[in-house]
Amino acid sequence: MAADATNTDSGSTKRRLTGVVVSNKMEKSATVRVERLVKHPRYHKYIKRRKTYMVHDESNSAVPGATVVIEESRPISRRKRWVIVDGDNA
């Protein structure tokens, strides 16, 4: 579940992240947890870091536990700046 940047035809770069849907109890919204590995500066052990994102789900098709790809977008609300692009059930 790593982050990677992809180029679109318009020339702008939008970040894409892969994560797991945690909650879908809101209308047209879901919460996605993204995990990444960070190397500890002294002990050189890889540690999991987690972050949750509020994402826009227009069709309300995200189910908890599904793996989805989210993409950066314009601000939709105060906390939503990501949109579900692709996923298992999304």
C-alpha positions in Angstrom: 0.0 0.0 0.0 2.4 2.6 -1.2 1.9 6.1 -2.7 2.7 6.8 -6.3 2.3 9.8 -8.4 0.9 9.4 -11.9 0.7 11.9 -14.7 -2.6 12.7 -16.4 -3.2 14.0 -20.0 -3.7 17.6 -18.8 -0.1 17.8 -17.5 -1.0 18.0 -13.8 0.2 15.4 -11.3 -2.3 14.1 -8.9 -1.3 11.8 -6.1 -2.8 8.3 -5.9 -2.9 6.2 -2.8 -4.0 2.7 -2.1 -5.9 2.0 1.2 -8.6 0.0 2.9 -12.1 1.4 3.5 -12.7 1.7 7.3 -16.2 3.3 7.4 -19.0 4.1 5.0 -21.6 5.4 7.4 -22.0 8.7 5.7 -23.8 9.6 2.5 -21.4 9.9 -0.5 -18.4 9.7 1.8 -16.1 7.0 3.2 -13.1 6.8 5.4 -10.0 5.1 4.0 -6.9 4.1 6.0 -3.6 4.2 4.1 -0.5 2.4 5.5 3.1 3.2 4.6 6.4 1.9 5.8 9.0 4.2 7.3 12.5 3.3 8.2 13.5 4.2 11.8 16.5 6.6 11.6 18.5 4.9 14.4 17.4 1.3 14.5 16.7 0.8 10.7 13.6 -1.1 11.4 10.6 -0.5 9.2 7.6 0.8 11.0 4.0 1.0 9.8 2.5 4.5 9.7 -1.3 4.8 9.2 -3.3 7.8 8.1 -7.0 8.1 7.5 -8.5 10.1 4.7 -12.1 11.3 4.1 -12.9 10.4 0.5 -15.8 11.2 -1.8 -17.8 8.2 -3.0 -20.4 9.4 -5.4 -22.2 6.0 -5.9 -22.0 4.9 -2.2 -20.4 1.6 -3.4 -17.5 1.4 -0.9 -17.8 -1.4 1.7 -15.7 -1.7 4.8 -12.7 -3.9 4.2 -12.5 -3.2 0.4 -9.2 -2.1 -1.1 -9.5 1.1 -3.1 -7.4 3.6 -5.0 -8.0 7.2 -4.1 -6.9 10.3 -6.0 -6.3 13.9 -5.0 -9.0 16.3 -6.2 -10.3 19.8 -5.6 -11.7 20.5 -2.1 -15.2 19.0 -1.9 -15.9 19.8 1.7 -13.9 20.9 4.8 -12.2 17.5 5.2 -12.7 15.8 1.8 -10.0 16.3 -0.8 -9.8 12.8 -2.2 -12.0 10.8 -4.6 -12.3 7.0 -5.0 -11.0 6.1 -8.4 -10.9 2.3 -8.4 -11.5 -0.5 -6.0 -12.8 -4.0 -5.3 -16.4 -3.1 -4.8 -16.2 0.7 -5.5 
